Amino acid sequence: MVDGARLLAVGRLRKPHGLKGECAVFPLTSEPDNRFARGRTLWLVNLAGETVAGPLEVTRSRGYHRQWLLTFAGYEDRAAVEPWTGMLLAVPQQEVAPPGEGEVWIHELAGFSAVDPDGRPIGLVTAALELPAGLTLEIQGPKREFLLPYRKEFVTAVDREGRRLVVVVPDGLMDL
């Protein structure tokens, strides 16, 4: 890891492109032209969250359909980048703009308290699960745990500083 800093994924390496070390990258950021610009530094992270390589300096970068094609200094042939297929490109968290008002990083959600619109405690968020249907919160309630989709009709307010979510739980969900 970079000086103990948390790394955030900004792209998924898909496969080598051509023979000269170019990698196809699917962006996981809203600003790929900035994150993947020539001269930028990225770290290679495996699916277990372990740093595999880095810093990697981007020497070439170009948009290609819905992906980006990147080349890194010192890795100018296909064989050098082929083992990276399926891994993630990441940057230190302090390089990414903090979440805006009412927003939160997914990795921060565990430990948030869940309260109803009147401020009464409902439970504690123990995990944020990325399921095929979308982001879902696992909440430990007074009697048992339950799952609540992270959607605007259920999560009505986010207090990042206070580490709490205002949630509307559908009738009967906590009784199942």
C-alpha positions in Angstrom: 0.0 0.0 0.0 1.1 3.6 -0.5 2.4 5.0 2.8 -0.5 3.4 4.6 -3.1 5.2 2.5 -6.2 3.4 1.4 -6.3 2.7 -2.3 -9.6 3.2 -4.3 -10.2 1.3 -7.5 -10.5 3.5 -10.6 -10.4 0.9 -13.4 -10.5 -2.8 -14.1 -7.9 -4.3 -16.4 -9.6 -6.4 -19.0 -6.9 -7.8 -21.3 -3.8 -6.9 -23.3 -4.5 -5.0 -26.5 -2.0 -5.7 -29.2 1.7 -6.7 -28.7 3.3 -3.6 -27.3 2.0 -3.7 -23.7 -1.2 -1.8 -24.2 -3.9 -2.8 -21.7 -7.7 -2.4 -22.1 -9.1 -0.8 -19.0 -12.8 -0.5 -18.1 -13.1 2.8 -16.1 -14.6 2.7 -12.6 -14.4 6.5 -12.3 -16.5 9.4 -13.7 -13.3 11.2 -14.8 -11.2 8.6 -16.8 -9.5 11.3 -18.9 -8.0 12.7 -15.8 -7.3 9.4 -13.9 -5.6 7.7 -16.9 -3.8 10.8 -18.3 -0.2 10.4 -19.4 2.2 10.8 -16.5 -0.4 9.8 -13.9 0.6 7.2 -11.3 -1.6 4.1 -10.6 -1.2 1.0 -8.4 -2.2 -2.5 -9.4 -4.4 -4.3 -6.9 -5.7 -7.9 -7.0 -9.2 -8.9 -6.1 -8.2 -9.6 -2.5 -7.3 -5.9 -2.2 -3.5 -6.5 -2.0 -1.2 -4.2 -3.9 0.6 -6.2 -6.6 2.6 -3.5 -8.4 3.1 0.2 -8.4 3.6 2.9 -8.8 2.9 2.4 -12.5 3.4 5.5 -14.6 1.0 5.9 -17.6 3.0 6.6 -20.8 0.2 6.3 -23.3 -3.5 6.7 -22.9 -6.5 6.9 -25.2 -10.2 6.3 -25.2 -11.4 3.2 -27.1 -15.1 2.6 -27.3 -16.3 2.4 -23.6 -12.7 1.5 -22.4 -9.3 3.1 -22.2 -6.1 1.7 -23.7 -3.1 2.4 -21.4 0.6 1.7 -21.5 2.9 1.8 -18.5 6.6 2.7 -18.2 8.7 -0.4 -18.2 5.9 -2.7 -19.4 6.1 -2.4 -23.2 5.2 -5.9 -24.3 2.1 -8.1 -24.1 3.8 -10.8 -21.9 4.5 -8.3 -19.2 0.9 -7.2 -18.8 -0.9 -10.4 -19.5 -0.9 -11.6 -15.9 -2.8 -8.4 -14.9 -6.0 -9.4 -16.6 -8.9 -9.0 -14.2 -7.0 -6.9 -11.6 -7.8 -3.4 -10.6 -6.0 -0.1 -11.1 -6.2 2.2 -8.0 -5.1 5.5 -6.6 -4.7 6.7 -3.0 -7.9 7.9 -1.5 -6.5 11.4 -0.8 -6.2 11.9 -4.6 -9.9 11.5 -5.1 -12.4 14.3 -4.4 -14.3 13.6 -1.2 -18.0 12.6 -1.5 -20.4 15.5 -1.9 -23.2 16.6 0.4 -25.4 13.5 1.2 -22.9 11.1 -0.4 -20.7 8.5 1.2 -18.0 6.0 0.1 -19.4 2.4 0.0 -16.5 1.2 2.2 -17.4 3.6 4.9 -21.0 2.4 5.4 -20.2 -0.4 7.8 -20.6 1.0 11.3 -23.2 3.7 10.3 -26.2 3.8 12.5 -29.6 3.5 10.8 -32.4 5.6 12.2 -36.0 6.2 11.2 -37.2 9.6 10.0 -38.0 10.6 13.6 -34.4 9.8 14.8 -35.3 6.5 16.6 -32.6 3.9 16.2 -33.3 0.9 13.9 -30.0 -0.8 13.9 -26.3 -0.8 12.8 -25.1 -1.2 9.3 -22.7 -4.2 9.4 -22.0 -4.6 5.7 -22.6 -3.0 2.3 -23.2 -5.8 -0.2 -22.9 -5.3 -4.0 -25.5 -7.7 -5.3 -26.8 -8.1 -8.9 -29.9 -6.0 -7.9 -27.7 -3.2 -6.6 -26.1 -2.0 -3.4 -27.8 -3.5 -0.3 -27.2 -2.8 3.3 -27.0 -5.5 6.0 -28.4 -4.0 9.1 -28.4 -5.6 12.6 -31.8 -4.7 14.0 -33.1 -5.1 17.6 -34.2 -8.8 17.0 -32.2 -9.9 13.9 -30.4 -8.7 10.8 -32.2 -7.7 7.7 -31.2 -6.5 4.2 -32.3 -3.1 2.9 -31.6 -1.9 -0.7 -29.6 1.3 -0.8 -32.1 3.2 -2.9 -33.5 6.8 -2.4 -36.9 5.6 -1.4 -35.3 3.6 1.6 -32.2 5.7 2.4 -33.6 9.2 2.6 -30.6 11.1 4.2 -26.9 10.5 4.8 -25.0 12.1 7.6 -21.4 11.2 6.8 -19.9 13.2 9.7 -22.4 11.7 12.2 -22.1 8.3 10.6 -25.8 7.7 10.4 -28.4 7.0 7.7 -32.0 8.0 7.8 -33.9 5.0 6.5 -37.5 4.1 5.7 -38.0 0.4 6.3 -40.9 -1.1 4.3 -43.8 -2.5 6.5 -43.1 -6.0 7.7 -39.5 -6.2 6.6 -38.1 -6.4 10.1 -40.9 -8.9 11.1 -39.9 -11.6 8.6 
